Amino acid sequence: MGVSTAKQLTFNIAQKISMKEKIGYATGDLACNFIYQTVSSYLLFFYTDVFGISAAAAGFMFLIVRFLDAVMDPIIGIFVDKTNTKYGRFRPYLLYGAFPFAIVAILCFTTPGFSGTGKLVYAYITYILLSITYSTVNVPYSALTAAITKDNKEIVSLTSVRMLFSNGGGMIVSFGVPFLAALFTQATGKTGTGWQITMSIMGILGAILLIVSFLSTKERVQISEAESKVSFKDIFSQLRVNRPLVLVCVFFILNFGVNSIINSVGIYYVTYNVARPDLVKWYGLLGTLPALILMPLIPVMYKFMGKKKLLFLSLFLKFIGLVGLFLIPSSMVAGVFTARIIQALGTITCGGFVWALIPETIDYGEYKTGKRASGVVYALVNFFFKFGMAIGGIVPGLILANFGYVAKHAQTATALHGILITLTVIPAVFVAIELFAIYFYNFDEKEHKRVLAELAARG
């Protein structure tokens, strides 16, 4: 290897990123989670128990909207990869998409006085717009990781800080949104207004933080004109030759589909099965609080355990927690909360680390195709992420409807059993499939370094 090539490799691989920039980048995920986590955890409940849409209609809408959203992601990814501005390829979307994203989110939690059909049409329109604006911000935000650095250790560190802030946002949402919604509902005397004010606060804070993320980051990894010439066919090229990416996509569709089910059904479980609606915010808090301890430790765990063992351990904890929730009587609040913490430990660790795998699949895709299609790769991941969420969105609504769930009423034993099955058994099956899929991910640290060396040798 020549001197210039060695310098190129050193620049690409061993580049340190300041903690200030890592925190600045992470504020973007804090922003997205102020809005996304609110939607993921409470929109179904808002539609059924506040806006007045049936559980079956809301569940079917979640499937349709999230499927359309998933289809849009690869198209957005292609546009992102073709972007070339004075601010870079990815950062401009944070600046210009921040406030449209917030405004549409507020509209989603607004209750105009329409008829039954009018309500459903309004919900479809606003939810579709929210999904599009979210993708327009989140696809380039996620792809920005691979433009900040190629150093895999720095990527794990950067992602860990990002996930710490992401889970911090989830924690604020889990505890703060029910608290604020109840507070403003009591102050105004209107449940719909209480939720609208709450979402307005979360949306505006989110928009401001996205702009902070834009101002705090720098795109260092530059690509040649040839590498930037991506097209729709590159989506299929990546799926054909990029095996690590395919397996990451499998992780995303299963993992975040499960998380979507768990998040959206938790409020029903605590409200009706545990019969303690006052504990909803605490149940939500326990689902995110472990992140404060776990996220800083992920780089250390990765160093000593490696990818496969870390993923296996986290998914196993998630599985055990779900089994515990199924077996422990809902009247045993302490036992329920203990199982919730165990499930959260696994969910947070796996959810945080799996994002760190994406940049290395971009490197592998560049190695195989000659194109560094960051936007396309992240768009593909987001496609499967949202397809998983689509499954996770329709499953709760349809199962609750089939088990006889009726909003704002005491539930039958059958309906309560349906809530429990949806929260525990169905997610546990998907987690078991994830545990099996781990064994096929063979893109280890040694192979990744070889790929980076080859890319550097190509100049």
FIPATOR-315244 format. One record per residue (C-alpha): residue in three letters; z, y, x. Coordinates in steps of 0.02 Angstrom, whole numbers, padded with zeros to 5 digits, always signed. Each point is the difference from the previous one (the first is absolute). Layout:
<sites>
ALAZYX/...
</sites>
This chain:
<sites>
MET+00000+00000+00000/GLY-00050+00169+00072/VAL+00116+00148+00023/SER-00073+00099-00146/THR+00011-00151-00114/ALA+00180-00029+00051/LYS+00041+00181-00040/GLN-00087-00019-00169/LEU+00103-00156-00037/THR+00161+00088+00052/PHE-00039+00146-00114/ASN-00039-00111-00147/ILE+00143-00124+00017/ALA+00148+00083+00085/GLN+00010+00167-00088/LYS+00171+00059-00058/ILE+00019+00096-00162/SER+00144+00123-00019/MET+00134-00034-00129/LYS-00038+00170-00076/GLU-00178-00054-00039/LYS+00057-00170-00063/ILE+00119+00086-00121/GLY-00135+00124-00049/TYR-00120-00142-00037/ALA+00134-00094-00096/THR+00029+00146-00119/GLY-00170-00043-00074/ASP+00062-00169-00059/LEU+00160+00079-00063/ALA-00112+00115-00103/CYS-00108-00141-00066/ASN+00152-00101-00049/PHE+00078+00143-00096/ILE-00149-00020-00116/TYR-00059-00180+00025/GLN+00174-00078-00010/THR+00038+00098-00158/VAL-00161-00064-00077/SER+00026-00179+00061/SER+00180-00011-00059/TYR+00005+00104-00158/LEU-00173+00032-00073/LEU-00005-00163-00100/PHE+00174+00036-00070/PHE-00053+00180-00035/TYR-00154-00058-00096/THR+00094-00129-00105/ASP+00168+00084-00030/VAL-00041+00186+00008/PHE-00184+00028-00037/GLY-00009-00137-00131/ILE-00138-00116+00063/SER+00021-00187-00029/ALA+00043-00111+00149/ALA-00161-00100-00019/ALA-00110+00157-00008/ALA+00089+00076+00150/GLY-00014-00161+00100/PHE-00186-00016-00035/MET-00025+00183+00047/PHE+00088-00032+00166/LEU-00123-00141+00036/ILE-00154+00103-00043/VAL+00052+00159+00089/ARG+00061-00085+00158/PHE-00157-00107+00009/LEU-00110+00157-00013/ASP+00112+00082+00128/ALA-00020-00147+00118/VAL-00190+00005-00016/MET+00002+00186+00043/ASP+00095-00026+00163/PRO-00143-00072+00106/ILE-00113+00141-00060/ILE+00131+00129+00049/GLY+00021-00090+00167/ILE-00184+00020+00040/PHE+00007+00187-00037/VAL+00155+00016+00107/ASP-00084-00086+00148/LYS-00147+00120-00015/THR+00114+00153-00003/ASN-00010+00116+00150/THR+00092+00167-00008/LYS+00094+00114+00116/TYR+00160-00082-00065/GLY-00063-00176+00038/ARG-00056-00145-00109/PHE+00159-00040-00096/ARG+00120+00149+00002/PRO-00105+00116-00113/TYR+00030-00116-00149/LEU+00187+00029+00015/LEU-00026+00188-00007/TYR-00124+00010-00143/GLY+00063-00148-00104/ALA+00185+00042-00003/PHE+00014+00111-00154/PRO-00134-00085-00108/PHE+00097-00162+00028/ALA+00162+00082-00056/ILE-00076+00084-00153/VAL-00078-00160-00068/ALA+00165-00093+00028/ILE+00090+00129-00107/LEU-00131-00021-00137/CYS+00031-00189+00001/PHE+00182+00031-00048/THR-00043+00129-00133/THR+00011-00048-00185/PRO-00125+00098-00107/GLY+00018-00024-00187/PHE-00151-00112-00027/SER-00024-00145-00119/GLY+00014-00181+00058/THR-00183-00008+00057/GLY+00008+00175+00072/LYS+00152-00047+00103/LEU-00089-00151+00072/VAL-00156+00100+00044/TYR+00106+00136+00082/ALA+00096-00132+00099/TYR-00163-00080+00061/ILE-00076+00166+00055/THR+00153+00065+00091/TYR+00040-00167+00082/ILE-00180-00021+00062/LEU+00003+00177+00072/LEU+00167-00036+00082/SER-00069-00159+00079/ILE-00154+00091+00068/THR+00101+00144+00075/TYR+00125-00123+00074/SER-00141-00096+00086/THR-00080+00160+00062/VAL+00163+00045+00087/ASN+00069-00171+00046/VAL-00154-00085+00075/PRO-00024+00134+00135/TYR+00188+00019+00023/SER+00017-00186+00037/ALA-00154+00000+00113/LEU+00075+00145+00098/THR+00117-00125+00086/ALA-00144-00076+00099/ALA-00063+00174+00046/ILE+00167+00056+00073/THR+00013-00140+00129/LYS-00064-00171+00052/ASP+00163-00052+00084/ASN+00061-00147-00103/LYS+00184+00031+00041/GLU-00020+00182-00048/ILE-00087-00054-00161/VAL+00147-00113-00044/SER+00119+00143+00038/LEU-00105+00126-00096/THR-00012-00119-00147/SER+00186-00035+00004/VAL+00041+00186-00011/ARG-00130+00016-00137/MET+00077-00144-00097/LEU+00174+00070+00025/PHE-00057+00160-00086/SER-00099-00100-00127/ASN+00154-00100-00049/GLY+00104+00158+00007/GLY-00120+00070-00130/GLY+00020-00160-00100/MET+00188+00016+00011/ILE-00005+00180-00061/VAL-00114-00051-00143/SER+00100-00155-00047/PHE+00162+00097-00017/GLY-00061+00178-00030/VAL-00135-00023-00132/PRO+00110-00088-00131/PHE+00140+00123+00038/LEU-00111+00154-00017/ALA-00091-00068-00153/ALA+00167-00029-00088/LEU+00066+00170+00057/PHE-00151+00098-00061/THR-00012-00103-00159/GLN+00179+00046-00040/ALA-00032+00183+00044/THR-00159+00017-00105/GLY+00039-00126-00136/LYS-00173-00078+00025/THR-00030-00160+00099/GLY-00183+00041+00033/THR+00043+00172+00069/GLY+00135-00075+00111/TRP-00127-00117+00080/GLN-00130+00138+00017/ILE+00120+00116+00092/THR+00055-00142+00113/MET-00180-00043+00047/SER-00037+00184+00030/ILE+00138+00007+00130/MET-00059-00160+00086/GLY-00182+00055-00005/ILE+00026+00173+00075/LEU+00112-00069+00137/GLY-00132-00131+00037/ALA-00139+00128+00014/ILE+00100+00107+00122/LEU+00042-00150+00109/LEU-00183-00054+00009/ILE-00043+00170+00071/VAL+00142-00018+00126/SER-00076-00167+00053/PHE-00170+00083+00021/LEU+00074+00135+00112/SER+00104-00121+00105/THR-00130-00128+00055/LYS-00144-00012+00123/GLU-00151-00115+00002/ARG-00016-00063+00180/VAL-00110-00155-00017/GLN-00176+00068+00000/ILE-00153-00103-00043/SER-00182+00014+00047/GLU-00138+00050-00121/ALA-00061-00181-00005/GLU+00173-00064-00045/SER+00013+00124-00144/LYS-00160-00056-00085/VAL+00077-00108-00134/SER-00077-00053-00164/PHE+00041-00106-00151/LYS-00060-00158+00087/ASP+00134+00024+00133/ILE+00128-00049-00131/PHE-00076-00173-00010/SER-00025-00008+00189/GLN+00186+00026+00027/LEU+00045-00135-00126/ARG-00124-00120+00080/VAL+00052+00017+00184/ASN+00176+00074-00005/ARG+00115-00148-00035/PRO+00162+00094+00039/LEU-00051+00132-00129/VAL-00034-00133-00132/LEU+00174-00073+00023/VAL+00081+00173-00004/CYS-00091+00030-00164/VAL+00073-00163-00067/PHE+00174+00060+00050/PHE-00028+00165-00088/ILE-00064-00071-00166/LEU+00146-00122-00009/ASN+00140+00106+00073/PHE-00032+00161-00094/GLY-00046-00091-00160/VAL+00172-00078+00008/ASN+00082+00167+00039/SER-00088+00080-00148/ILE+00069-00132-00117/ILE+00176+00013+00071/ASN+00001+00190-00006/SER-00065+00018-00177/VAL+00107-00137-00078/GLY+00163+00045+00087/ILE+00038+00141-00122/TYR-00024-00118-00149/TYR+00111-00132+00081/VAL+00145+00118+00031/THR-00019+00088-00168/TYR-00012-00155-00109/ASN+00054-00157+00096/VAL+00145+00078+00094/ALA+00025+00119-00148/ARG+00049+00141+00118/PRO-00132+00138-00006/ASP+00123+00109+00094/LEU-00025-00114+00152/VAL-00190+00020+00008/LYS+00010+00134+00135/TRP+00121-00105+00104/TYR-00108-00155-00017/GLY-00148+00102+00059/LEU+00099+00075+00143/LEU+00051-00172+00065/GLY-00183-00047+00005/THR-00037+00137+00127/LEU+00165+00039+00088/PRO-00016-00141+00131/ALA-00152+00091+00069/LEU+00114+00125+00086/ILE+00063-00143+00109/LEU-00153-00111+00011/MET-00143+00120+00037/PRO+00067+00059+00170/LEU+00028-00183+00047/ILE-00175-00063-00038/PRO-00071+00042+00173/VAL+00146-00094+00079/MET-00021-00150-00116/TYR-00187+00001+00034/LYS+00032-00001+00188/PHE+00116-00152-00005/MET-00073-00098-00146/GLY-00185+00037-00004/LYS-00107+00020-00154/LYS+00009-00171-00080/LYS+00188-00026+00014/LEU+00036+00176-00061/LEU-00112-00019-00151/PHE+00067-00174-00039/LEU+00182+00055+00008/SER-00028+00152-00110/LEU-00096-00097-00132/PHE+00130-00139+00001/LEU+00138+00128-00036/LYS-00106+00072-00140/PHE-00022-00174-00075/ILE+00187-00039+00011/GLY+00043+00165-00085/LEU-00118-00036-00144/VAL+00070-00175-00024/GLY+00175+00076+00000/LEU-00047+00124-00137/PHE-00066-00145-00104/LEU+00153-00110+00022/ILE+00140+00129-00009/PRO+00054+00043-00179/SER-00046+00179-00043/SER+00179+00032-00053/MET+00055-00021+00183/VAL-00047+00175+00057/ALA+00068-00023+00177/GLY-00102-00159+00022/VAL-00156+00082-00071/PHE+00017+00146+00119/THR+00029-00117+00149/ALA-00160-00095-00040/ARG-00089+00166-00020/ILE+00053+00053+00176/ILE-00059-00165+00076/GLN-00168+00017-00088/ALA-00012+00181+00058/LEU+00034-00046+00182/GLY-00151-00115+00000/THR-00110+00116-00102/ILE+00031+00151+00110/THR-00023-00091+00165/CYS-00161-00086-00052/GLY-00069+00153-00089/GLY+00035+00109+00151/PHE-00071-00115+00133/VAL-00159-00054-00088/TRP-00067+00179+00009/ALA+00015-00010+00190/LEU-00125-00143+00002/ILE-00144+00105-00066/PRO-00043+00104+00156/GLU-00022-00158+00103/THR-00123-00067-00129/ILE-00098+00162+00024/ASP-00007-00036+00187/TYR-00057-00178-00035/GLY-00133+00063-00122/GLU-00065+00123+00130/TYR-00003-00143+00128/LYS-00105-00109-00117/THR-00117+00131-00077/GLY-00007+00147+00122/LYS+00061+00120-00135/ARG+00175+00071-00015/ALA+00003+00004-00191/SER+00180+00058-00026/GLY-00031+00071-00173/VAL-00092-00156-00057/VAL+00137-00115+00064/TYR+00140+00099-00083/ALA-00104+00014-00158/LEU-00020-00189-00003/VAL+00186-00023+00026/ASN+00034+00126-00138/PHE-00123-00092-00112/PHE+00101-00160+00015/PHE+00163+00099-00005/LYS-00051+00076-00166/PHE-00077-00160-00066/GLY+00170-00079+00030/MET+00079+00147-00091/ALA-00124-00025-00143/ILE+00060-00179-00018/GLY+00179+00061+00018/GLY-00035+00131-00132/ILE-00071-00111-00136/VAL+00117-00149+00026/PRO+00161+00087-00058/GLY-00079+00084-00152/LEU-00086-00157-00064/ILE+00147-00117+00033/LEU+00124+00119-00082/ALA-00114+00014-00151/ASN-00021-00190-00012/PHE+00187-00027+00009/GLY+00028+00121-00143/TYR+00063+00155+00091/VAL+00025+00149-00117/ALA+00037+00170+00080/LYS+00165+00087-00037/HIS+00071-00151-00094/ALA+00124-00137+00040/GLN-00104-00140+00074/THR-00006-00180-00060/ALA+00054-00142+00116/THR-00185-00042+00021/ALA-00043+00177+00053/LEU+00145+00004+00123/HIS-00059-00164+00075/GLY-00175+00073+00016/ILE+00068+00149+00096/LEU+00095-00116+00118/ILE-00151-00113+00031/THR-00111+00151+00034/LEU+00124+00074+00123/THR+00038-00158+00099/VAL-00103-00159-00024/ILE-00175+00076+00002/PRO+00033+00107+00155/ALA+00082-00148+00089/VAL-00159-00104-00022/PHE-00106+00136+00082/VAL+00126+00018+00143/ALA-00013-00187+00031/ILE-00189+00018+00018/GLU+00027+00142+00125/LEU+00114-00111+00104/PHE-00140-00129+00009/ALA-00132+00132+00047/ILE+00100+00061+00152/TYR-00047-00155+00101/PHE-00184+00051+00000/TYR+00027+00170+00084/ASN-00039-00033+00184/PHE-00044+00173+00067/ASP+00148+00011+00120/GLU+00048+00133+00128/LYS-00093-00085+00143/GLU-00162-00011-00098/HIS+00017+00180-00057/LYS+00018+00062+00180/ARG-00155-00099+00049/VAL-00098+00083-00142/LEU+00059+00174+00054/ALA-00049-00036+00180/GLU-00173-00053-00056/LEU-00020+00157-00105/ALA+00053+00108+00147/ALA-00123-00093+00114/ARG-00140+00044-00121/GLY+00043+00182+00028/
</sites>
